[in-house]
C-alpha cells in the first residue's frame, strides 16, 4: 500500500495525503521490527498498532465509495 500511494501521490486527495506520515511511520517501525533492528518491546512501548492507520483506511473507503457512486451515476 505504501508503494502504491507513494507512486501515485499526485492523484491522491488532500484528505488522503494528510495520513501519509502515519503510514510512513508504521511501515518504518514494522520494517525495523522484521529486520530485528528494533526490539519488540520497543515497538510495543511505542504503541505501534495498525489502529493508527484506521483513519487512512476510512478515508480511502470514503473516496472509493464517492468515486463508485459518481461512476454508477455516469458523472465521470
PQR file with spaces between the fields and no chain letter, atoms N, CA, C, O and H, PARSE charges and radii, in Angstrom:
ATOM       1  N    UNK     1       0.829   -1.185    0.000 -0.4000 1.5000
ATOM       2  CA   UNK     1       0.000    0.000    0.000 -0.0000 2.0000
ATOM       3  C    UNK     1       0.875    1.251    0.000  0.5500 1.7000
ATOM       4  O    UNK     1       0.562    2.237   -0.667 -0.5500 1.4000
ATOM       5  N    UNK     2       1.960    1.203    0.746 -0.4000 1.5000
ATOM       6  CA   UNK     2       2.866    2.350    0.816 -0.0000 2.0000
ATOM       7  C    UNK     2       3.387    2.715   -0.574  0.5500 1.7000
ATOM       8  O    UNK     2       3.380    3.886   -0.951 -0.5500 1.4000
ATOM       9  H    UNK     2       2.214    0.402    1.288  0.4000 1.0000
ATOM      10  N    UNK     3       3.832    1.730   -1.326 -0.4000 1.5000
ATOM      11  CA   UNK     3       4.377    1.990   -2.666 -0.0000 2.0000
ATOM      12  C    UNK     3       3.310    2.521   -3.615  0.5500 1.7000
ATOM      13  O    UNK     3       3.583    3.408   -4.424 -0.5500 1.4000
ATOM      14  H    UNK     3       3.837    0.778   -1.020  0.4000 1.0000
ATOM      15  N    UNK     4       2.110    1.988   -3.522 -0.4000 1.5000
ATOM      16  CA   UNK     4       1.027    2.458   -4.386 -0.0000 2.0000
ATOM      17  C    UNK     4       0.750    3.928   -4.119  0.5500 1.7000
ATOM      18  O    UNK     4       0.636    4.720   -5.055 -0.5500 1.4000
ATOM      19  H    UNK     4       1.889    1.268   -2.865  0.4000 1.0000
ATOM      20  N    UNK     5       0.643    4.293   -2.855 -0.4000 1.5000
ATOM      21  CA   UNK     5       0.381    5.699   -2.515 -0.0000 2.0000
ATOM      22  C    UNK     5       1.564    6.567   -2.923  0.5500 1.7000
ATOM      23  O    UNK     5       1.380    7.635   -3.507 -0.5500 1.4000
ATOM      24  H    UNK     5       0.736    3.649   -2.096  0.4000 1.0000
ATOM      25  N    UNK     6       2.775    6.115   -2.617 -0.4000 1.5000
ATOM      26  CA   UNK     6       3.961    6.901   -2.946 -0.0000 2.0000
ATOM      27  C    UNK     6       4.069    7.144   -4.446  0.5500 1.7000
ATOM      28  O    UNK     6       4.371    8.258   -4.874 -0.5500 1.4000
ATOM      29  H    UNK     6       2.924    5.248   -2.143  0.4000 1.0000
ATOM      30  N    UNK     7       3.828    6.117   -5.239 -0.4000 1.5000
ATOM      31  CA   UNK     7       3.959    6.242   -6.690 -0.0000 2.0000
ATOM      32  C    UNK     7       2.828    7.034   -7.337  0.5500 1.7000
ATOM      33  O    UNK     7       2.955    7.491   -8.473 -0.5500 1.4000
ATOM      34  H    UNK     7       3.583    5.212   -4.890  0.4000 1.0000
ATOM      35  N    UNK     8       1.739    7.190   -6.622 -0.4000 1.5000
ATOM      36  CA   UNK     8       0.575    7.859   -7.190 -0.0000 2.0000
ATOM      37  C    UNK     8       0.096    9.034   -6.339  0.5500 1.7000
ATOM      38  O    UNK     8      -1.078    9.402   -6.380 -0.5500 1.4000
ATOM      39  H    UNK     8       1.636    6.818   -5.700  0.4000 1.0000
ATOM      40  N    UNK     9       1.001    9.611   -5.579 -0.4000 1.5000
ATOM      41  CA   UNK     9       0.627   10.720   -4.695 -0.0000 2.0000
ATOM      42  C    UNK     9      -0.026   11.865   -5.454  0.5500 1.7000
ATOM      43  O    UNK     9      -0.897   12.551   -4.918 -0.5500 1.4000
ATOM      44  H    UNK     9       1.955    9.312   -5.545  0.4000 1.0000
ATOM      45  N    UNK    10       0.376   12.070   -6.662 -0.4000 1.5000
ATOM      46  CA   UNK    10      -0.156   13.174   -7.447 -0.0000 2.0000
ATOM      47  C    UNK    10      -1.640   12.997   -7.737  0.5500 1.7000
ATOM      48  O    UNK    10      -2.319   13.958   -8.100 -0.5500 1.4000
ATOM      49  H    UNK    10       1.083   11.514   -7.098  0.4000 1.0000
ATOM      50  N    UNK    11      -2.149   11.780   -7.582 -0.4000 1.5000
ATOM      51  CA   UNK    11      -3.573   11.520   -7.791 -0.0000 2.0000
ATOM      52  C    UNK    11      -4.385   11.579   -6.496  0.5500 1.7000
ATOM      53  O    UNK    11      -5.615   11.611   -6.532 -0.5500 1.4000
ATOM      54  H    UNK    11      -1.598   11.000   -7.287  0.4000 1.0000
ATOM      55  N    UNK    12      -3.705   11.594   -5.374 -0.4000 1.5000
ATOM      56  CA   UNK    12      -4.387   11.482   -4.084 -0.0000 2.0000
ATOM      57  C    UNK    12      -5.082   12.777   -3.685  0.5500 1.7000
ATOM      58  O    UNK    12      -4.639   13.880   -4.008 -0.5500 1.4000
ATOM      59  H    UNK    12      -2.706   11.568   -5.345  0.4000 1.0000
ATOM      60  N    UNK    13      -6.165   12.602   -2.984 -0.4000 1.5000
ATOM      61  CA   UNK    13      -6.891   13.731   -2.405 -0.0000 2.0000
ATOM      62  C    UNK    13      -6.100   14.264   -1.214  0.5500 1.7000
ATOM      63  O    UNK    13      -5.337   13.534   -0.581 -0.5500 1.4000
ATOM      64  H    UNK    13      -6.524   11.707   -2.721  0.4000 1.0000
ATOM      65  N    UNK    14      -6.293   15.539   -0.922 -0.4000 1.5000
ATOM      66  CA   UNK    14      -5.600   16.144    0.230 -0.0000 2.0000
ATOM      67  C    UNK    14      -5.948   15.419    1.518  0.5500 1.7000
ATOM      68  O    UNK    14      -5.098   15.245    2.392 -0.5500 1.4000
ATOM      69  H    UNK    14      -6.913   16.133   -1.436  0.4000 1.0000
ATOM      70  N    UNK    15      -7.193   14.999    1.631 -0.4000 1.5000
ATOM      71  CA   UNK    15      -7.614   14.304    2.855 -0.0000 2.0000
ATOM      72  C    UNK    15      -6.866   12.987    3.029  0.5500 1.7000
ATOM      73  O    UNK    15      -6.635   12.551    4.156 -0.5500 1.4000
ATOM      74  H    UNK    15      -7.883   15.140    0.922  0.4000 1.0000
ATOM      75  N    UNK    16      -6.491   12.358    1.936 -0.4000 1.5000
ATOM      76  CA   UNK    16      -5.746   11.108    1.996 -0.0000 2.0000
ATOM      77  C    UNK    16      -4.272   11.374    2.299  0.5500 1.7000
ATOM      78  O    UNK    16      -3.652   10.657    3.083 -0.5500 1.4000
ATOM      79  H    UNK    16      -6.679   12.712    1.020  0.4000 1.0000
ATOM      80  N    UNK    17      -3.728   12.397    1.680 -0.4000 1.5000
ATOM      81  CA   UNK    17      -2.307   12.710    1.865 -0.0000 2.0000
ATOM      82  C    UNK    17      -1.962   13.067    3.302  0.5500 1.7000
ATOM      83  O    UNK    17      -0.839   12.834    3.748 -0.5500 1.4000
ATOM      84  H    UNK    17      -4.232   12.980    1.043  0.4000 1.0000
ATOM      85  N    UNK    18      -2.911   13.627    4.023 -0.4000 1.5000
ATOM      86  CA   UNK    18      -2.610   14.012    5.408 -0.0000 2.0000
ATOM      87  C    UNK    18      -2.315   12.792    6.278  0.5500 1.7000
ATOM      88  O    UNK    18      -1.720   12.928    7.347 -0.5500 1.4000
ATOM      89  H    UNK    18      -3.823   13.817    3.661  0.4000 1.0000
ATOM      90  N    UNK    19      -2.722   11.603    5.836 -0.4000 1.5000
ATOM      91  CA   UNK    19      -2.473   10.372    6.589 -0.0000 2.0000
ATOM      92  C    UNK    19      -1.142    9.717    6.214  0.5500 1.7000
ATOM      93  O    UNK    19      -0.718    8.759    6.860 -0.5500 1.4000
ATOM      94  H    UNK    19      -3.205   11.492    4.968  0.4000 1.0000
ATOM      95  N    UNK    20      -0.494   10.222    5.189 -0.4000 1.5000
ATOM      96  CA   UNK    20       0.733    9.618    4.690 -0.0000 2.0000
ATOM      97  C    UNK    20       1.844    9.532    5.744  0.5500 1.7000
ATOM      98  O    UNK    20       2.519    8.505    5.816 -0.5500 1.4000
ATOM      99  H    UNK    20      -0.839   11.000    4.664  0.4000 1.0000
ATOM     100  N    UNK    21       2.062   10.568    6.562 -0.4000 1.5000
ATOM     101  CA   UNK    21       3.113   10.451    7.589 -0.0000 2.0000
ATOM     102  C    UNK    21       2.895    9.285    8.553  0.5500 1.7000
ATOM     103  O    UNK    21       3.861    8.644    8.969 -0.5500 1.4000
ATOM     104  H    UNK    21       1.515   11.403    6.503  0.4000 1.0000
ATOM     105  N    UNK    22       1.648    9.001    8.912 -0.4000 1.5000
ATOM     106  CA   UNK    22       1.369    7.864    9.799 -0.0000 2.0000
ATOM     107  C    UNK    22       1.697    6.538    9.108  0.5500 1.7000
ATOM     108  O    UNK    22       2.182    5.602    9.744 -0.5500 1.4000
ATOM     109  H    UNK    22       0.864    9.522    8.574  0.4000 1.0000
ATOM     110  N    UNK    23       1.431    6.468    7.813 -0.4000 1.5000
ATOM     111  CA   UNK    23       1.753    5.264    7.055 -0.0000 2.0000
ATOM     112  C    UNK    23       3.257    5.062    6.994  0.5500 1.7000
ATOM     113  O    UNK    23       3.743    3.945    7.172 -0.5500 1.4000
ATOM     114  H    UNK    23       1.037    7.228    7.296  0.4000 1.0000
ATOM     115  N    UNK    24       3.994    6.130    6.746 -0.4000 1.5000
ATOM     116  CA   UNK    24       5.459    6.040    6.705 -0.0000 2.0000
ATOM     117  C    UNK    24       5.991    5.563    8.049  0.5500 1.7000
ATOM     118  O    UNK    24       6.844    4.677    8.105 -0.5500 1.4000
ATOM     119  H    UNK    24       3.600    7.037    6.602  0.4000 1.0000
ATOM     120  N    UNK    25       5.491    6.145    9.123 -0.4000 1.5000
ATOM     121  CA   UNK    25       5.923    5.756   10.471 -0.0000 2.0000
ATOM     122  C    UNK    25       5.612    4.286   10.736  0.5500 1.7000
ATOM     123  O    UNK    25       6.455    3.550   11.248 -0.5500 1.4000
ATOM     124  H    UNK    25       4.798    6.865    9.077  0.4000 1.0000
ATOM     125  N    UNK    26       4.405    3.866   10.388 -0.4000 1.5000
ATOM     126  CA   UNK    26       4.001    2.483   10.616 -0.0000 2.0000
ATOM     127  C    UNK    26       4.910    1.518    9.863  0.5500 1.7000
ATOM     128  O    UNK    26       5.411    0.551   10.436 -0.5500 1.4000
ATOM     129  H    UNK    26       3.720    4.464    9.973  0.4000 1.0000
ATOM     130  N    UNK    27       5.118    1.786    8.582 -0.4000 1.5000
ATOM     131  CA   UNK    27       5.942    0.906    7.747 -0.0000 2.0000
ATOM     132  C    UNK    27       7.389    0.886    8.231  0.5500 1.7000
ATOM     133  O    UNK    27       8.021   -0.170    8.259 -0.5500 1.4000
ATOM     134  H    UNK    27       4.711    2.572    8.116  0.4000 1.0000
ATOM     135  N    UNK    28       7.912    2.046    8.611 -0.4000 1.5000
ATOM     136  CA   UNK    28       9.286    2.127    9.097 -0.0000 2.0000
ATOM     137  C    UNK    28       9.477    1.278   10.356  0.5500 1.7000
ATOM     138  O    UNK    28      10.426    0.498   10.442 -0.5500 1.4000
ATOM     139  H    UNK    28       7.398    2.904    8.588  0.4000 1.0000
ATOM     140  N    UNK    29       8.583    1.429   11.325 -0.4000 1.5000
ATOM     141  CA   UNK    29       8.702    0.640   12.558 -0.0000 2.0000
ATOM     142  C    UNK    29       8.526   -0.852   12.269  0.5500 1.7000
ATOM     143  O    UNK    29       9.244   -1.687   12.818 -0.5500 1.4000
ATOM     144  H    UNK    29       7.812    2.062   11.255  0.4000 1.0000
ATOM     145  N    UNK    30       7.587   -1.169   11.420 -0.4000 1.5000
ATOM     146  CA   UNK    30       7.334   -2.573   11.084 -0.0000 2.0000
ATOM     147  C    UNK    30       8.550   -3.195   10.399  0.5500 1.7000
ATOM     148  O    UNK    30       8.959   -4.305   10.738 -0.5500 1.4000
ATOM     149  H    UNK    30       7.004   -0.490   10.973  0.4000 1.0000
ATOM     150  N    UNK    31       9.126   -2.474    9.434 -0.4000 1.5000
ATOM     151  CA   UNK    31      10.318   -2.969    8.738 -0.0000 2.0000
ATOM     152  C    UNK    31      11.477   -3.168    9.701  0.5500 1.7000
ATOM     153  O    UNK    31      12.189   -4.170    9.623 -0.5500 1.4000
ATOM     154  H    UNK    31       8.794   -1.572    9.159  0.4000 1.0000
ATOM     155  N    UNK    32      11.669   -2.226   10.601 -0.4000 1.5000
ATOM     156  CA   UNK    32      12.758   -2.370   11.590 -0.0000 2.0000
ATOM     157  C    UNK    32      12.531   -3.575   12.486  0.5500 1.7000
ATOM     158  O    UNK    32      13.468   -4.307   12.806 -0.5500 1.4000
ATOM     159  H    UNK    32      11.091   -1.412   10.665  0.4000 1.0000
ATOM     160  N    UNK    33      11.290   -3.775   12.887 -0.4000 1.5000
ATOM     161  CA   UNK    33      10.964   -4.927   13.713 -0.0000 2.0000
ATOM     162  C    UNK    33      11.244   -6.225   12.959  0.5500 1.7000
ATOM     163  O    UNK    33      11.844   -7.145   13.515 -0.5500 1.4000
ATOM     164  H    UNK    33      10.529   -3.180   12.628  0.4000 1.0000
ATOM     165  N    UNK    34      10.819   -6.307   11.707 -0.4000 1.5000
ATOM     166  CA   UNK    34      11.024   -7.522   10.915 -0.0000 2.0000
ATOM     167  C    UNK    34      12.496   -7.811   10.649  0.5500 1.7000
ATOM     168  O    UNK    34      12.889   -8.968   10.501 -0.5500 1.4000
ATOM     169  H    UNK    34      10.332   -5.560   11.256  0.4000 1.0000
ATOM     170  N    UNK    35      13.308   -6.762   10.588 -0.4000 1.5000
ATOM     171  CA   UNK    35      14.744   -6.938   10.354 -0.0000 2.0000
ATOM     172  C    UNK    35      15.515   -7.144   11.656  0.5500 1.7000
ATOM     173  O    UNK    35      16.743   -7.228   11.651 -0.5500 1.4000
ATOM     174  H    UNK    35      12.989   -5.822   10.708  0.4000 1.0000
ATOM     175  N    UNK    36      14.791   -7.223   12.761 -0.4000 1.5000
ATOM     176  CA   UNK    36      15.391   -7.401   14.092 -0.0000 2.0000
ATOM     177  C    UNK    36      16.342   -6.266   14.466  0.5500 1.7000
ATOM     178  O    UNK    36      17.309   -6.478   15.197 -0.5500 1.4000
ATOM     179  H    UNK    36      13.793   -7.155   12.764  0.4000 1.0000
ATOM     180  N    UNK    37      16.066   -5.064   13.964 -0.4000 1.5000
ATOM     181  CA   UNK    37      16.885   -3.912   14.365 -0.0000 2.0000
ATOM     182  C    UNK    37      16.168   -3.063   15.415  0.5500 1.7000
ATOM     183  O    UNK    37      16.712   -2.079   15.917 -0.5500 1.4000
ATOM     184  H    UNK    37      15.280   -4.892   13.369  0.4000 1.0000
ATOM     185  N    UNK    38      14.944   -3.464   15.731 -0.4000 1.5000
ATOM     186  CA   UNK    38      14.173   -2.775   16.766 -0.0000 2.0000
ATOM     187  C    UNK    38      13.471   -3.852   17.588  0.5500 1.7000
ATOM     188  O    UNK    38      12.646   -4.600   17.062 -0.5500 1.4000
ATOM     189  H    UNK    38      14.503   -4.263   15.323  0.4000 1.0000
ATOM     190  N    UNK    39      13.797   -3.931   18.872 -0.4000 1.5000
ATOM     191  CA   UNK    39      13.198   -4.977   19.712 -0.0000 2.0000
ATOM     192  C    UNK    39      11.677   -4.840   19.803  0.5500 1.7000
ATOM     193  O    UNK    39      11.132   -3.736   19.777 -0.5500 1.4000
ATOM     194  H    UNK    39      14.467   -3.324   19.299  0.4000 1.0000
ATOM     195  N    UNK    40      11.017   -5.977   19.908 -0.4000 1.5000
ATOM     196  CA   UNK    40       9.567   -5.997   20.031 -0.0000 2.0000
ATOM     197  C    UNK    40       9.071   -5.187   21.215  0.5500 1.7000
ATOM     198  O    UNK    40       8.001   -4.580   21.159 -0.5500 1.4000
ATOM     199  H    UNK    40      11.460   -6.874   19.929  0.4000 1.0000
ATOM     200  N    UNK    41       9.855   -5.179   22.290 -0.4000 1.5000
ATOM     201  CA   UNK    41       9.461   -4.422   23.485 -0.0000 2.0000
ATOM     202  C    UNK    41       9.386   -2.928   23.179  0.5500 1.7000
ATOM     203  O    UNK    41       8.513   -2.225   23.688 -0.5500 1.4000
ATOM     204  H    UNK    41      10.724   -5.672   22.336  0.4000 1.0000
ATOM     205  N    UNK    42      10.303   -2.452   22.349 -0.4000 1.5000
ATOM     206  CA   UNK    42      10.307   -1.030   21.976 -0.0000 2.0000
ATOM     207  C    UNK    42       9.103   -0.726   21.098  0.5500 1.7000
ATOM     208  O    UNK    42       8.422    0.283   21.282 -0.5500 1.4000
ATOM     209  H    UNK    42      11.013   -3.023   21.936  0.4000 1.0000
ATOM     210  N    UNK    43       8.853   -1.601   20.154 -0.4000 1.5000
ATOM     211  CA   UNK    43       7.702   -1.422   19.269 -0.0000 2.0000
ATOM     212  C    UNK    43       6.421   -1.373   20.099  0.5500 1.7000
ATOM     213  O    UNK    43       5.551   -0.533   19.869 -0.5500 1.4000
ATOM     214  H    UNK    43       9.406   -2.420   20.005  0.4000 1.0000
ATOM     215  N    UNK    44       6.320   -2.269   21.050 -0.4000 1.5000
ATOM     216  CA   UNK    44       5.148   -2.311   21.916 -0.0000 2.0000
ATOM     217  C    UNK    44       5.067   -1.064   22.786  0.5500 1.7000
ATOM     218  O    UNK    44       3.987   -0.498   22.954 -0.5500 1.4000
ATOM     219  H    UNK    44       7.027   -2.952   21.237  0.4000 1.0000
ATOM     220  N    UNK    45       6.194   -0.630   23.342 -0.4000 1.5000
ATOM     221  CA   UNK    45       6.210    0.562   24.193 -0.0000 2.0000
ATOM     222  C    UNK    45       5.818    1.818   23.412  0.5500 1.7000
ATOM     223  O    UNK    45       5.256    2.757   23.976 -0.5500 1.4000
ATOM     224  H    UNK    45       7.071   -1.090   23.205  0.4000 1.0000
ATOM     225  N    UNK    46       6.118    1.827   22.113 -0.4000 1.5000
ATOM     226  CA   UNK    46       5.757    2.966   21.269 -0.0000 2.0000
ATOM     227  C    UNK    46       4.277    2.954   20.898  0.5500 1.7000
ATOM     228  O    UNK    46       3.772    3.897   20.289 -0.5500 1.4000
ATOM     229  H    UNK    46       6.574    1.064   21.655  0.4000 1.0000
ATOM     230  N    UNK    47       3.591    1.882   21.270 -0.4000 1.5000
ATOM     231  CA   UNK    47       2.173    1.777   20.960 -0.0000 2.0000
ATOM     232  C    UNK    47       1.909    1.513   19.493  0.5500 1.7000
ATOM     233  O    UNK    47       0.858    1.873   18.963 -0.5500 1.4000
ATOM     234  H    UNK    47       4.001    1.116   21.765  0.4000 1.0000
ATOM     235  N    UNK    48       2.879    0.877   18.840 -0.4000 1.5000
ATOM     236  CA   UNK    48       2.772    0.582   17.404 -0.0000 2.0000
ATOM     237  C    UNK    48       1.611   -0.363   17.167  0.5500 1.7000
ATOM     238  O    UNK    48       1.588   -1.486   17.672 -0.5500 1.4000
ATOM     239  H    UNK    48       3.732    0.585   19.271  0.4000 1.0000
ATOM     240  N    UNK    49       0.653    0.105   16.395 -0.4000 1.5000
ATOM     241  CA   UNK    49      -0.535   -0.694   16.117 -0.0000 2.0000
ATOM     242  C    UNK    49      -1.149   -0.243   14.809  0.5500 1.7000
ATOM     243  O    UNK    49      -1.042    0.920   14.420 -0.5500 1.4000
ATOM     244  H    UNK    49       0.671    1.017   15.985  0.4000 1.0000
ATOM     245  N    UNK    50      -1.785   -1.170   14.146 -0.4000 1.5000
ATOM     246  CA   UNK    50      -2.454   -0.838   12.899 -0.0000 2.0000
ATOM     247  C    UNK    50      -3.626    0.118   13.138  0.5500 1.7000
ATOM     248  O    UNK    50      -4.140    0.709   12.188 -0.5500 1.4000
ATOM     249  H    UNK    50      -1.872   -2.115   14.462  0.4000 1.0000
ATOM     250  N    UNK    51      -4.043    0.270   14.363 -0.4000 1.5000
ATOM     251  CA   UNK    51      -5.117    1.210   14.687 -0.0000 2.0000
ATOM     252  C    UNK    51      -4.767    2.623   14.233  0.5500 1.7000
ATOM     253  O    UNK    51      -5.653    3.411   13.899 -0.5500 1.4000
ATOM     254  H    UNK    51      -3.625   -0.211   15.134  0.4000 1.0000
ATOM     255  N    UNK    52      -3.475    2.941   14.222 -0.4000 1.5000
ATOM     256  CA   UNK    52      -3.056    4.278   13.786 -0.0000 2.0000
ATOM     257  C    UNK    52      -3.360    4.509   12.305  0.5500 1.7000
ATOM     258  O    UNK    52      -3.385    5.651   11.846 -0.5500 1.4000
ATOM     259  H    UNK    52      -2.756    2.302   14.493  0.4000 1.0000
ATOM     260  N    UNK    53      -3.590    3.430   11.562 -0.4000 1.5000
ATOM     261  CA   UNK    53      -3.894    3.538   10.132 -0.0000 2.0000
ATOM     262  C    UNK    53      -5.391    3.522    9.833  0.5500 1.7000
ATOM     263  O    UNK    53      -5.789    3.699    8.681 -0.5500 1.4000
ATOM     264  H    UNK    53      -3.569    2.502   11.935  0.4000 1.0000
ATOM     265  N    UNK    54      -6.209    3.317   10.833 -0.4000 1.5000
ATOM     266  CA   UNK    54      -7.653    3.262   10.605 -0.0000 2.0000
ATOM     267  C    UNK    54      -8.208    4.545    9.975  0.5500 1.7000
ATOM     268  O    UNK    54      -9.071    4.453    9.103 -0.5500 1.4000
ATOM     269  H    UNK    54      -5.885    3.174   11.769  0.4000 1.0000
ATOM     270  N    UNK    55      -7.751    5.735   10.378 -0.4000 1.5000
ATOM     271  CA   UNK    55      -8.233    6.938    9.686 -0.0000 2.0000
ATOM     272  C    UNK    55      -7.886    6.934    8.185  0.5500 1.7000
ATOM     273  O    UNK    55      -8.675    7.401    7.363 -0.5500 1.4000
ATOM     274  H    UNK    55      -7.050    5.810   11.087  0.4000 1.0000
ATOM     275  N    UNK    56      -6.728    6.416    7.841 -0.4000 1.5000
ATOM     276  CA   UNK    56      -6.347    6.299    6.428 -0.0000 2.0000
ATOM     277  C    UNK    56      -7.293    5.339    5.717  0.5500 1.7000
ATOM     278  O    UNK    56      -7.798    5.650    4.639 -0.5500 1.4000
ATOM     279  H    UNK    56      -6.087    6.037    8.508  0.4000 1.0000
ATOM     280  N    UNK    57      -7.535    4.186    6.307 -0.4000 1.5000
ATOM     281  CA   UNK    57      -8.427    3.204    5.710 -0.0000 2.0000
ATOM     282  C    UNK    57      -9.826    3.792    5.507  0.5500 1.7000
ATOM     283  O    UNK    57     -10.453    3.588    4.468 -0.5500 1.4000
ATOM     284  H    UNK    57      -7.125    3.933    7.184  0.4000 1.0000
ATOM     285  N    UNK    58     -10.301    4.522    6.513 -0.4000 1.5000
ATOM     286  CA   UNK    58     -11.626    5.130    6.418 -0.0000 2.0000
ATOM     287  C    UNK    58     -11.674    6.160    5.299  0.5500 1.7000
ATOM     288  O    UNK    58     -12.652    6.219    4.554 -0.5500 1.4000
ATOM     289  H    UNK    58      -9.792    4.688    7.358  0.4000 1.0000
ATOM     290  N    UNK    59     -10.633    6.966    5.175 -0.4000 1.5000
ATOM     291  CA   UNK    59     -10.581    7.961    4.117 -0.0000 2.0000
ATOM     292  C    UNK    59     -10.564    7.292    2.747  0.5500 1.7000
ATOM     293  O    UNK    59     -11.276    7.723    1.839 -0.5500 1.4000
ATOM     294  H    UNK    59      -9.839    6.917    5.781  0.4000 1.0000
ATOM     295  N    UNK    60      -9.769    6.255    2.590 -0.4000 1.5000
ATOM     296  CA   UNK    60      -9.702    5.542    1.319 -0.0000 2.0000
ATOM     297  C    UNK    60     -11.054    4.917    0.968  0.5500 1.7000
ATOM     298  O    UNK    60     -11.477    4.942   -0.188 -0.5500 1.4000
ATOM     299  H    UNK    60      -9.191    5.905    3.328  0.4000 1.0000
ATOM     300  N    UNK    61     -11.724    4.359    1.974 -0.4000 1.5000
ATOM     301  CA   UNK    61     -13.040    3.766    1.732 -0.0000 2.0000
ATOM     302  C    UNK    61     -14.039    4.834    1.304  0.5500 1.7000
ATOM     303  O    UNK    61     -14.841    4.610    0.397 -0.5500 1.4000
ATOM     304  H    UNK    61     -11.380    4.339    2.913  0.4000 1.0000
ATOM     305  N    UNK    62     -13.991    5.991    1.952 -0.4000 1.5000
ATOM     306  CA   UNK    62     -14.899    7.076    1.591 -0.0000 2.0000
ATOM     307  C    UNK    62     -14.649    7.559    0.165  0.5500 1.7000
ATOM     308  O    UNK    62     -15.592    7.771   -0.597 -0.5500 1.4000
ATOM     309  H    UNK    62     -13.339    6.173    2.688  0.4000 1.0000
ATOM     310  N    UNK    63     -13.379    7.732   -0.195 -0.4000 1.5000
ATOM     311  CA   UNK    63     -13.046    8.168   -1.564 -0.0000 2.0000
ATOM     312  C    UNK    63     -13.505    7.129   -2.580  0.5500 1.7000
ATOM     313  O    UNK    63     -14.053    7.479   -3.625 -0.5500 1.4000
ATOM     314  H    UNK    63     -12.613    7.560    0.424  0.4000 1.0000
ATOM     315  N    UNK    64     -13.285    5.859   -2.277 -0.4000 1.5000
ATOM     316  CA   UNK    64     -13.718    4.777   -3.148 -0.0000 2.0000
ATOM     317  C    UNK    64     -15.227    4.827   -3.360  0.5500 1.7000
ATOM     318  O    UNK    64     -15.712    4.744   -4.489 -0.5500 1.4000
ATOM     319  H    UNK    64     -12.840    5.574   -1.427  0.4000 1.0000
ATOM     320  N    UNK    65     -15.959    4.962   -2.260 -0.4000 1.5000
ATOM     321  CA   UNK    65     -17.416    4.983   -2.346 -0.0000 2.0000
ATOM     322  C    UNK    65     -17.912    6.178   -3.156  0.5500 1.7000
ATOM     323  O    UNK    65     -18.855    6.053   -3.938 -0.5500 1.4000
ATOM     324  H    UNK    65     -15.565    5.028   -1.343  0.4000 1.0000
ATOM     325  N    UNK    66     -17.280    7.336   -2.969 -0.4000 1.5000
ATOM     326  CA   UNK    66     -17.661    8.532   -3.724 -0.0000 2.0000
ATOM     327  C    UNK    66     -17.426    8.343   -5.226  0.5500 1.7000
ATOM     328  O    UNK    66     -18.286    8.670   -6.044 -0.5500 1.4000
ATOM     329  H    UNK    66     -16.514    7.438   -2.334  0.4000 1.0000
ATOM     330  N    UNK    67     -16.262    7.816   -5.571 -0.4000 1.5000
ATOM     331  CA   UNK    67     -15.955    7.588   -6.985 -0.0000 2.0000
ATOM     332  C    UNK    67     -16.875    6.545   -7.601  0.5500 1.7000
ATOM     333  O    UNK    67     -17.325    6.692   -8.737 -0.5500 1.4000
ATOM     334  H    UNK    67     -15.564    7.551   -4.906  0.4000 1.0000
ATOM     335  N    UNK    68     -17.148    5.497   -6.847 -0.4000 1.5000
ATOM     336  CA   UNK    68     -18.042    4.445   -7.351 -0.0000 2.0000
ATOM     337  C    UNK    68     -19.443    5.001   -7.603  0.5500 1.7000
ATOM     338  O    UNK    68     -20.080    4.664   -8.601 -0.5500 1.4000
ATOM     339  H    UNK    68     -16.782    5.377   -5.924  0.4000 1.0000
ATOM     340  N    UNK    69     -19.916    5.852   -6.695 -0.4000 1.5000
ATOM     341  CA   UNK    69     -21.240    6.449   -6.868 -0.0000 2.0000
ATOM     342  C    UNK    69     -21.267    7.334   -8.105  0.5500 1.7000
ATOM     343  O    UNK    69     -22.229    7.298   -8.872 -0.5500 1.4000
ATOM     344  H    UNK    69     -19.399    6.126   -5.885  0.4000 1.0000
ATOM     345  N    UNK    70     -20.224    8.125   -8.304 -0.4000 1.5000
ATOM     346  CA   UNK    70     -20.155    9.012   -9.483 -0.0000 2.0000
ATOM     347  C    UNK    70     -20.125    8.186  -10.769  0.5500 1.7000
ATOM     348  O    UNK    70     -20.773    8.546  -11.752 -0.5500 1.4000
ATOM     349  H    UNK    70     -19.443    8.154   -7.680  0.4000 1.0000
ATOM     350  N    UNK    71     -19.388    7.100  -10.766 -0.4000 1.5000
ATOM     351  CA   UNK    71     -19.332    6.228  -11.939 -0.0000 2.0000
ATOM     352  C    UNK    71     -20.687    5.611  -12.235  0.5500 1.7000
ATOM     353  O    UNK    71     -21.121    5.572  -13.386 -0.5500 1.4000
ATOM     354  H    UNK    71     -18.861    6.808   -9.968  0.4000 1.0000
ATOM     355  N    UNK    72     -21.354    5.128  -11.194 -0.4000 1.5000
ATOM     356  CA   UNK    72     -22.650    4.486  -11.413 -0.0000 2.0000
ATOM     357  C    UNK    72     -23.716    5.479  -11.869  0.5500 1.7000
ATOM     358  O    UNK    72     -24.687    5.097  -12.523 -0.5500 1.4000
ATOM     359  H    UNK    72     -21.002    5.160  -10.259  0.4000 1.0000
ATOM     360  N    UNK    73     -23.533    6.754  -11.524 -0.4000 1.5000
ATOM     361  CA   UNK    73     -24.466    7.795  -11.944 -0.0000 2.0000
ATOM     362  C    UNK    73     -24.075    8.390  -13.287  0.5500 1.7000
ATOM     363  O    UNK    73     -24.783    9.241  -13.825 -0.5500 1.4000
ATOM     364  H    UNK    73     -22.744    7.064  -10.993  0.4000 1.0000
ATOM     365  N    UNK    74     -22.946    7.941  -13.827 -0.4000 1.5000
ATOM     366  CA   UNK    74     -22.470    8.444  -15.116 -0.0000 2.0000
ATOM     367  C    UNK    74     -21.907    9.852  -15.043  0.5500 1.7000
ATOM     368  O    UNK    74     -21.886   10.566  -16.046 -0.5500 1.4000
ATOM     369  H    UNK    74     -22.371    7.249  -13.390  0.4000 1.0000
ATOM     370  N    UNK    75     -21.453   10.255  -13.869 -0.4000 1.5000
ATOM     371  CA   UNK    75     -20.912   11.604  -13.687 -0.0000 2.0000
ATOM     372  C    UNK    75     -19.412   11.671  -13.978  0.5500 1.7000
ATOM     373  O    UNK    75     -18.822   12.751  -13.949 -0.5500 1.4000
ATOM     374  H    UNK    75     -21.470    9.674  -13.055  0.4000 1.0000
ATOM     375  N    UNK    76     -18.805   10.542  -14.253 -0.4000 1.5000
ATOM     376  CA   UNK    76     -17.377   10.523  -14.593 -0.0000 2.0000
ATOM     377  C    UNK    76     -17.210    9.858  -15.941  0.5500 1.7000
ATOM     378  O    UNK    76     -16.089    9.729  -16.431 -0.5500 1.4000
ATOM     379  H    UNK    76     -19.284    9.665  -14.276  0.4000 1.0000
